[in-house]
Structure formats: C-alpha cells, structure tokens
Amino acid sequence: MIIIFGGICLFYCKKYDKTPGSPLYLLFRFLLRIFFFRIKKAEYDDKLLSEAQKPFIILSNHESFYDFYYILRMIKGSRPNALINEYYTKLPVLRMFALRCGVLPKKLFTREVSTVLRINNMLKKGYPVIIFPEGRLTPDGRTSKIIKSGAAFYRRLKYDLVLVKIDGAYYSSPKWRKRYYPSKVKVSVEKVIHSDELKKMTDESLEEIICSSLKNDASKCELAKYEQKDKAEGLEGVLFRCVFCNKKYKMLGKGNDLLCEACGKKLTIDENYHFTEWPYTIPAYYDAIVEEEKKEIDTLNLRMEVTLKVFGENGGIVKKEDGECIMNKNVFIYRSLSEEFEIPVKEFDGMAFSCSKEIEFYRGEELYFFYPKKDRQQVAQWALFIDLMSDRRGGA
C-alpha cells in the first residue's frame, strides 16, 4: 500500500500498522519537532540508559505538557511510544497520526484491561513504552501521588524499568499557565531496574523505589532564573483559596503578584518563583490550602452550575446542555432537564481538570466536561477534594 503525503510517497507496510515501526512514525516525529520548535533543548544525564535491555519501560514524573517530547529526544536508536490521554488522540490533526504510529491511548483515572494489553503487546513487538504514572500534570510543582497497583503490573511484565526525573520544566509551562517560557530543563535517568531484579522485589519495595526516584519539587530547582513580568498570571487556577482570610475563589494572578480580592493581601513572586514572604513557595501555599480543606472534608457539600459537553467515541461533541453538579464525601451527582446520574466518590481515583476551566471524567466510552458558569477557580477544589478522599481510603 502507498500513501502520498505532500508529494512524498511512503510505502506503508500493514505489518507495522499502529506501531512505531510504521513509516508514518518518522513523519510524526518530524511534525512534532516543527510543532515544538520553540521548546528549548533539555540537558540529559542518560549514562545509565545504556544498561537497560530493549524494549524497556520508562517511568517519569510529569511537570509539563512537553515532558513526552523531552524523553522522546533522549532515546536514540529506537522508536518509543507513550501512554497518553486518549482525548489528544481524537483531536483533528493528531487523530491522523497518533494511533497509526503506535501511541497508546489511556482514559485518565479509568481502569482498563485494554490499556494493559496494549502496553504488553507493544513491548512484545520490541518497542519501548513511556509512562507518566502520576496520571496528570502536577498542580503545584511536586511529584503527585503515584497511582498504586502499578508496581505489581510492572513486575508481571518482566521488562527492564528505566526511572527518569525531569527537573526545570514546571515553571517553563506549568499546568496553570498557557504561555511557555524558555527554561533550562534537565532530564536524568535515575535508576535502571533489570527484569531479573524485579522478580526478587515485592510490590511494596518496587513502589517505594519508583516513588523515591521520580520524586521532585520544582520550588527547589536552581537551574534557571525567571525575569518575566507576568509569572503569577493564571496561578489562581491552583491556589484558589486565600490562606490569610480563608475566602475561596477570590484570588487573582496579575503580573508577578497573587492578590486576594477579598482582603487585599498581595504576594509577589521573585526571580526564583518564590513568594517574597510567607508561605514563600507555591507548594507551601498549596499545603496550607490542603490543611484547610481537610478540616471541612466531612461536611463539605460542593455545588456548581455548569455547562456540560459530552464527547463521544469519535471525539466529537454528542451532547451540550446546562446542569448542576453536587458532590460530598459520599457521592457525585449531576442533574439537568434531560439527565441525572450519581457516581460514588469511592469510584474516583483522581479527577482531571484544566485550571479555571473545567473538570472531566469518563462515563463508559464518553468523556464528560463540566464547565462552571461562575467561580471557575473551584475546579481545582473539586479535584483536590477527590485527592483527599482517595488518600483517606488509602489511595488508588
């Protein structure tokens, strides 16, 4: 079979369809380099990578949208693929290439046997797989909780594990900001665990090694100074509560200042991305919010009016309507004129969200996006609430 693209003939072998062995994979990587042309090259400490037997599994912390690209450029002489948010594989442009090139789609915070099978099949065909076990971008710059049960899965697969730490990427493109800032980024292979070593480990000991190797705190990164004049813009999307007056959804990031519109308190971010006064760092501020949220967790009754968009299997919108979401420690409820459903909170391992925009989760094959009509900062609170409830029952 022959595919014509931009005047170039590509011989397409069905044997390599939906794997990185496809000729489209090289075209896909080329297009990625064009798309990410402005992304500053990372510094690599990859000496240990040569010790890993291919195909291997790469596990990495997840600081920015560009993490996959950093790791892709580190691995030479092979064609790795990655486990990524299924939503991106259904976007108009990516849909043309992603699945044909072996990208492995995953519904966020959803347990799927199909994902396990895809990973195993890809490794059997000889292609390395990249996984971000946090399941989503870090909100505050620290490595988020690693989803449990992963260690048992990696031990059963019996392939070498390559543990990678990315440092410096968070402040170049954090979850809460749209704009990218060039920054020094370091990608380090922290440890290689060989398949024969995995046999001798317990799930608990492997999980501890993974967590300790991937653990990072962006507030301690000293790779770069940040001279930009709008570093705080969007930060209210994570720091939704004032830790001085305790008001919610009144925070505003403007220039290099985080301002509470309720009490007037202003915190300024310096060139190191630290506040010039208490609580000094974004993680410390986030921890202060967490402590206040914990006090209310048993009595909290979250409620928001929303616009709902439902995306079907093919990625298009199949439903759009107004409704209401309610959540307490027991149940998540959605109500509208046409639909009502409940989901026990214990069924959520985590909740994906876009800062000051929406929360999202899958129901079957459909992806539900809930956009608050007001106080959009609250989506961070809803996601945090699920994290706290998951922690209470011992994690995923």
Buried (B, 14 or more C-beta within 10 A) or exposed (E): EEBEEEEEEBEBEEEBBBBBBBBBBEBBBEBBEEEBEEBBEBBBBBEBBEEBEBBBBBBBBBBBBBBBBBBBBBBEEEBBBBBBBBBEBBEEEBBBBBBBBBBBBBBBBBEEEEBEEBBBEBBEBEBBBBBBBBBBBBBBBBBBBBBBEBBEBBBEBEBBBBBBBBBBBBBBBBBBBEEBBEBBBBBBBBBBBBBEEBEEBEBEEBBEBBBEBBEBBBBEBEBBEBEBEBBBBBBBBBBBBBBBEEBBBBBBBEBBBBBBEBEEBEBBBEEBBBBEEEBBBBBBBBBBBBEEBEEEBEEBEEEBBBBBBBBEEEBEEEBEEEBBBBBBBEEBBBEBEEEEEEBEBEEBBBBBBBBBBBBBBBEEEEBBBBBBEEBBBBBBBBBBBBBBBBEEEEBB
